[in-house]
Amino acid sequence: MTSDIFYEWDMSHAAPFIKNVNKKPNLSNKALVLMVNTSSHSKHPCSVNNDVNLTFPPNVTSLIWPLDQGVIVLFKRYYLKNTMRQMAEAMNKDNSMTAATFWKSYTIKDDIINITLAWKSVPETALNGVWRNLWPEVVHDFKGFDEGKDMKDIMNLIKEVIGDSGFQEIQEEDFTELLVSLGDPLTSEEVLEMMEKHEEEEEATDKPQTVGKELTIPKMREFMQHVTSATT
């Protein structure tokens, strides 16, 4: 997210959507929108559109932001389960395959497919239940998130994985800690640190540096076709 993208979203999508919603029951075009208080969320639209009031309350993301009420963690569990299922199936078909060789064959297209499958697995009851703190009147039949079943499924998949003895030593607490650690997105500094570490590792192994390929329009079009086919 950048301030330019946010501004475009607010003016071209959010404001017209809110206007159409208010028009149906003959309400005035007024709305209060709670936004996460981050630098990428520009406050400039507030001075342009007087009807839609954007407010940026500090330090309330974990309390009221719907996706932060369990959906993100649920999505990550589904993603992890899908990925581990693919690894288990691949290693059971090929006894010579290890976790390392599986990851080397894992492509961006595979990742997009897994993301799509994980998101489609999130039930409507969960998407409804995350409003319990902010708007409890609209929540119905929400019985909480069944974390235990997902973790058991993941551990059963781990037991199926062959070729890497280290997987047999992984406990449920390890995956719980992993999911919790992924709660926050990487900062720019962390991404740069990872890139620098990767470059140092390549230099240490004396491998020839890979020359960056030019990103052309045809290549971008081909990539977007893969994204579209994976998400439909």
Secondary structure, DSSP 8 states (H G I E B T S, - for coil): --HHHHHHHIIIIIHHHHHHHHHTTT--S-EEEE----TTS-STHHHH-SSEEEE--TT-HHHH-GGGGTHHHHHHHHHHHHHHHHHHHHHHH-TT--HHHHHHH--HHHHHHHHHHHHHHS-HHHHHHTTTTT-GGG--S-----HHHHHHHHHHHHHH--S-GGGGG--HHHHHHHHHHTSS---HHHHHHHHHHHHHHHHHTT----------HHHHHHHHHHHHHHH-
